[in-house]
Amino acid sequence: MAEQLSPIDKAKFAAARRAVDFVEDGMRVGLGTGSTAAWMVRCLAETVRDAEMTITTVATSARTAQLARDLGLRVIGLDEARWLDLTIDGADEFDADLTLIKGGGGALLHEKIVATASDQMIVITDAAKEVGTLGAFPLPVEVIPFGWQATRALIEETLASLDVMGQGAELRMKGQAPVVTDEGNHILDLDLKRIGNPRQLSLVLNQIPGVVENGLFIDICDRIVIGHPDGQVELRDIATGAVEREHIDFSESDNLFRDIAD
């Protein structure tokens, strides 16, 4: 069944499969949002079932919560969990310092809250998302609907004085209507092309009235698991600088692939 997956899905699966090995019985686990995170939720549910583990999860979006419940995982709110042992999530871009751009799936606000309410954040991704300098992927910024055009104008004006190459800010649409986040907000995607100083940009953006949060995740990721289509995975630890390489056997998850096909 694994042969039917695209190379990119094989890479995402390999990273997700390895990352769930960090989950231990009794943990409270944050679940990310996006295509790679969806693989992780499926792998986690399989692991919990096969190992007869008991864990509690907190989802970063309504769709992740629904997927987790459908697969038999226990999902509660962050206020009930209060604090998490581990969050596993994807990324749209990352650099050598494990600074991330997230929010392509529209859940950046919940993702950042959940990740920072965790003892550890593990990011799962494929090698194509590693960049020398962030910014090729548009930076999502969540804004309140009231006065969003004024907020966009303020953002574009502010970008002119920052170390970025682009200043465009487009309202994310779904068909003919703006995308609405789980908190009822809109998303502006900033076409920056290159972000010279992510820390400064993040601080400045969050000072603009109407901005709720931005998709730069700085000093939040502790470890990254990078998957490759051939099943190879690379683990990088930001604290120690250690790099490990392993191999994931796709054949061991034939049941998982069969369940998805069904």
C-alpha positions in Angstrom: 0.0 0.0 0.0 2.9 2.4 0.7 3.8 2.2 -3.0 0.6 4.1 -3.8 1.8 7.2 -1.9 3.5 10.1 -3.6 7.2 10.8 -2.7 6.2 13.8 -0.6 3.6 11.8 1.3 6.2 9.1 1.9 8.5 11.7 3.4 5.7 13.2 5.6 4.7 9.7 6.8 8.3 8.8 7.6 8.7 11.9 9.8 5.3 11.4 11.5 6.0 7.7 12.1 9.3 8.4 13.9 8.0 11.4 15.9 5.2 9.4 17.6 7.9 7.2 19.2 8.5 10.2 21.6 5.0 9.8 23.0 4.9 7.8 26.3 2.1 6.3 28.2 0.2 8.8 30.3 1.4 11.9 28.3 -0.7 14.9 27.4 0.1 15.6 23.7 -0.6 18.6 21.5 -1.7 17.7 18.0 -0.8 20.0 15.1 -2.8 20.9 12.0 -2.0 20.3 8.4 -1.2 17.4 6.0 1.9 16.2 7.8 0.2 16.5 11.2 -2.7 14.4 9.9 -0.2 11.6 9.2 1.0 12.0 12.7 -2.4 11.7 14.2 -3.0 8.5 12.3 0.3 7.1 13.4 -0.3 8.1 17.0 -3.7 6.5 17.0 -2.2 3.2 15.7 0.6 3.3 18.3 -1.8 4.0 21.1 -4.1 1.2 20.1 -1.3 -1.4 19.5 0.7 -0.6 22.6 -2.5 -0.2 24.8 -1.3 3.2 25.9 -3.4 5.8 27.7 -2.8 9.4 26.5 -4.8 12.7 26.4 -4.6 15.0 23.4 -5.2 18.7 22.8 -5.9 19.6 19.1 -4.9 22.9 17.5 -7.9 23.0 15.2 -11.4 21.7 14.9 -10.5 19.4 11.9 -7.6 17.9 13.8 -9.8 17.3 16.8 -12.4 15.6 14.7 -9.8 13.3 13.0 -8.3 12.4 16.4 -11.8 11.5 17.8 -12.6 9.5 14.7 -9.5 7.5 15.3 -10.3 6.8 18.9 -8.0 9.3 20.6 -9.2 11.2 23.7 -9.3 14.9 23.0 -9.8 17.7 25.6 -9.4 21.4 25.7 -6.2 23.2 26.7 -7.8 24.8 29.7 -8.7 21.3 31.0 -5.2 19.9 30.2 -3.5 23.1 31.6 -0.1 22.0 30.4 1.3 19.5 27.9 4.2 17.2 27.9 4.7 17.3 24.2 3.4 18.9 21.0 4.0 17.4 17.5 3.3 19.7 14.6 4.4 20.4 11.0 6.0 23.5 9.5 5.8 25.4 6.2 9.4 26.5 6.3 12.3 26.1 8.7 15.9 27.3 8.9 19.1 26.1 10.6 18.1 27.7 13.9 14.8 25.8 13.8 12.9 29.1 13.4 9.7 28.2 11.6 7.0 29.7 9.4 3.6 28.1 10.2 0.0 28.8 9.4 -0.4 27.5 5.9 -3.3 25.4 7.3 -4.9 28.5 9.0 -4.4 27.4 12.6 -1.3 29.4 13.6 -2.8 31.1 16.7 -3.9 27.8 18.3 -0.7 26.1 17.2 1.4 28.8 18.8 -0.6 28.7 22.1 -0.5 24.9 22.3 3.2 24.7 21.4 4.2 27.3 24.0 2.1 25.5 26.6 4.2 22.3 26.2 7.4 21.1 27.7 8.7 20.2 24.3 7.7 20.8 20.7 8.7 18.4 17.9 8.3 19.5 14.3 7.8 17.0 11.6 8.5 17.9 8.0 10.1 17.0 4.7 13.5 18.1 3.5 12.0 20.5 0.8 10.9 22.9 3.6 14.4 23.7 4.8 15.6 27.1 3.6 18.7 29.2 4.2 16.6 32.2 4.9 12.9 32.3 5.7 10.4 34.1 3.6 9.8 32.2 0.3 6.7 30.8 1.9 4.2 33.6 2.6 4.1 34.6 6.2 0.5 34.2 7.7 -0.7 36.9 10.0 -4.0 36.4 11.8 -6.1 39.6 12.1 -9.5 40.5 13.4 -12.1 41.1 10.8 -13.0 44.6 12.0 -10.9 47.1 10.0 -8.8 44.4 8.4 -8.0 46.7 5.4 -6.7 49.4 7.7 -4.6 46.7 9.5 -3.3 45.5 6.1 -2.3 49.1 5.2 -0.4 49.5 8.5 1.4 46.2 7.9 2.5 47.2 4.4 3.6 50.6 5.7 5.6 49.0 8.5 7.2 46.4 6.2 8.8 49.2 4.2 11.2 49.9 7.1 12.1 46.3 7.9 14.6 43.8 6.5 12.4 42.1 4.0 12.3 42.0 0.2 8.5 42.2 -0.3 5.7 44.2 1.2 2.5 42.6 -0.3 -0.2 41.4 2.1 -3.1 39.4 0.6 -6.3 38.4 2.3 -6.5 34.6 2.3 -9.7 33.5 0.4 -11.7 30.3 0.2 -13.7 30.6 -3.0 -15.4 34.0 -2.9 -15.2 34.5 0.8 -12.3 35.2 3.2 -10.9 32.3 5.2 -12.2 32.3 8.7 -10.1 30.8 11.5 -11.4 28.8 14.4 -11.4 32.1 16.4 -13.4 33.9 13.8 -10.5 35.9 12.4 -9.0 36.5 8.9 -5.5 35.7 7.6 -3.2 38.0 5.7 -0.4 36.3 3.8 2.7 38.4 3.5 4.8 37.9 0.4 8.1 38.9 1.9 10.4 36.7 -0.2 13.2 37.1 2.4 13.1 37.7 6.1 16.4 39.1 7.3 15.5 39.5 11.0 12.6 37.1 12.0 12.7 38.2 15.7 12.4 41.9 14.9 9.7 41.2 12.3 7.6 39.1 14.8 7.8 41.7 17.5 6.9 44.6 15.2 4.0 42.8 13.6 2.4 41.9 16.9 2.4 45.6 17.9 0.1 46.6 15.0 -3.5 47.2 16.1 -5.7 44.4 14.6 -3.0 41.8 14.5 -3.7 38.8 16.7 -0.6 36.7 16.0 1.9 36.0 13.3 3.3 32.7 11.9 6.9 33.0 13.0 7.8 30.4 15.6 11.0 31.5 17.3 12.7 29.6 20.1 9.7 27.2 20.3 10.8 24.1 18.4 13.1 21.8 20.4 13.6 19.0 17.9 12.9 18.5 14.2 12.3 15.2 12.4 12.9 15.4 8.6 11.5 12.7 6.5 12.6 11.5 3.0 10.7 9.5 0.4 13.0 6.4 0.9 12.1 6.2 4.5 15.2 7.9 5.8 14.6 10.3 8.7 17.0 12.9 10.2 16.5 14.1 13.8 18.0 17.4 14.9 18.1 18.5 18.5 18.4 22.3 18.9 19.7 22.1 22.5 22.5 19.7 21.9 23.1 20.1 18.2 23.0 16.4 17.9 22.0 14.9 14.5 20.7 11.3 14.2 19.7 9.4 11.1 17.4 6.4 11.0 15.2 4.4 8.6 11.5 3.8 8.7 10.2 0.6 7.3 6.9 1.4 5.4 5.9 -2.3 5.4 5.4 -2.2 9.1 2.4 0.2 8.7 0.5 -1.7 5.9 -2.5 -1.8 8.2 -2.5 2.0 8.6 -2.3 2.5 4.8 -5.1 0.0 4.3 -7.3 1.9 6.8 -6.7 5.1 4.9 -7.5 3.5 1.6 -10.7 2.1 3.0 
